């Protein structure tokens, strides 16, 4: 699957220059804005989705409540069931070969581990304090503690920044008996994820190169 994902990115970047800016726009992480990158590789159909966590589950931080955890599990299950997201003409005989979904909503766990290490260091400094018999050393330590506090706060600020930009990425590979019969794909994205306002679609096949947008009222991708 990684080979095909590399192929999608390569095709979009090198052969589909007119849509390159749109292809990279997910870096801006705009709420309500999802991206589909769709490409043909012989008889294979490749689809890549990038979506802000807010569009998919309504939040972009690590799930903290049972309700948030349930939403995350349900959304991941929906994304893995690609047949509920895209209606491909049956005459094309397209079968799902691989489906992969990941998200960055849980990446703050590494920061939590780092925080624990920081608390351990604080304890070590406290031991040093008991052995310190000079006031100016205490003053120096207080300064270090203050600096450590500032560093910790900066780390927390960085953590909050990362925690607020969690997103989903999904990749699908279909093998089609007759790709020429794929003349359109009806997307059910807005039905499952109504928080999305628009979907930018970058499409590249042997016959078609286009950059279009979908909305809840216009969700068919024309080939």
N, C-alpha and C positions, 0 to 999 in steps of 0.2 A: 504493500500500500504506500509506503514512503516513496517508492520510485514513481508512482503515479502522482503523488502530491507534488513532487519535484517537477514533474512534467507539466502539471497545471500551472504552477508558478512560472516556469520557463516559457511556456506558450503565451501566457498572458503578458509577460514582460517583454519578450523579444519580438513576437509576431503580431501582437495586438496592442501596438503603441497607442492607438487612439483611446484605449480604455485604461492605460497604465495608471493615470492619476487616480481614477476611481478604484482601481485594484488595490492601491496603497492607502486609501482613505480610512480604512478601519483603524489605522494608527491614531487617528484623531479621537476615536472612541466616542461617537456621538450617540446619545441615548435616542431610541426610536429609529435608529438607522442600522439596518442589517445588510450584509453583503453576501451574494451568491456568486461564486466563480464556477462556471460550467464549461467543460471542454470535452472534445472527442479525441479518442486515441484508438483509431481503427474501428473495431466494433464495440469498444468500451466507452461508456459514458461516465465522466468524472464530475462530481459536484463537491464544492467546498463552501462551507457556511461559516461566517464570523458574525457573532452577535453579542452585544453588551448583556451582562447579567441582568440588568434592569428590564430588558425586553423579554427575557426568558423566564425568570423567576421573580422579578420585582425587586431584587436587591443585588448588590455587587460585593458584599462582604462574605466572610466565612459564616455559614449558617450557625446561628446561636440557639435557636429555639427548636422545639420539636416540629412546629409548623413550618419553619424555614427548611429544616432538614427534609421534611416530607415533600415540599415543593421542589427541592433540588432533585430528589430521587425521581419524582414524577416527570419532571422536565427532561432529565437524562433518558428516562425510558421512552418518552415521546420522540426525542431526537434519534434514538437508536432504531425506532420503528419507522424507517424511511418511507415505507409504503403509505403511511398516513400523512406524509408531508408533500409528496409529489405524485401526481397522476401522469404516468407515461403511457402513450398509446399502446394498447395490448398487442397490436399487430407487429410491433417492433420486437416483442419477445425479450424484453430486458429483465434480467434477474440480478438481484443484489449479490455481489461477490464479497464485498467487505464494507463494514460500517464502523466508524470510529468517532467517539465523542469525548472531548476533554474540556475542562474548565479551569480557571485560575482563581476560583473563589476560596480555595482552601490554602493558598500559598502563604498565609500569615503564620502557619504552624512553625516554619523555620525561624520566624522572628520571635515567636514565643520561646523556642529553645534558646535563642540568643539572649533573651531577657533573663531566663533562668541562670545562664552563665554569668550574667551581669550581677545578679543577686549574690551568687557565690563569691564573686570578687569583692562585693561590698563587705561580706562577712570576714574575708581575709584582711581587709583594711581595718575592720573593727578590732581584730586581734592585735594588729600592729599598734593600735592606739593605746591598748592597755600596757604595752611595753615602752611607750614613749614617755619620758620623764621631763621633757622640755616643752615649755609653753609654745615656743615659736614653731616647734614641730607640729603641735596640735593645730596651730593656726595654718600651717602649711597643709596639713591634712584636710582641714575644713575647706580650704581653697580647692583641694583636689576633689573633695566630695561634691562641692558646688559644681565644679567642672564636669564631674561624672554625671551629676544630675542633669546638667544642661545637655551633655552628650546623649543621655538616656531619653531626654525629652525630644531631642532632634531625631533620635532613632524612632521614637513613637510617632513623631510627625511623619517620618518616611513610611512607617508601617501603615498609618492611616491613609496616606496617599495611595499606596499600593492596594490597600484593602478596598478602596473606593473605585477601582477600575477592573474588577473581575469580569471576565468575558467567557463565552463559550465558543468552541471551535469544533466543527463536525465535518467529516470527510466520508464520502460515499463513492463506491465503485460498482458500476453495473456492467454486465456483459450482455450485449444485445444480439439476438439472432439476425436481425436486419435493421441496422441503425438508420437506413434511409427512411424508415417508417416513423422515425421520431421527428415529427414536424412541429410539435409543441409540447410543453409540459405545463400542467396546471398546478400551481403551488397552493397548498393548504396552510401555509405558514401563518397567515393572519388569523385563521380560525383557531389555531392552537396558542398563538402568542399575539393577542390583540394589542399589546402595548407598543408593538412596532408600528411606526407611521409609514415607513417606506423601505423598500428593499432595492438596493442597487445590484443589477445583474450584469456581469461580464460574460459574454458568450462567445465561444470560439469552436467552430466545427469546420469540416472540409468545405462546407457550402455557405457558412454564415459567420460573420464577425459583427458583433453589436454590443452596445452598452446602453441598457435601458433601465427603467425604474418600475417597480411594482407597488401598488397600493391595495388596500382592502377591497377597493372597487374595481381593480384591474390587476388580476393576479395570474395571468397566463403568459408564459414565456414562449414567444414565437421563434421558430427556427428558420 
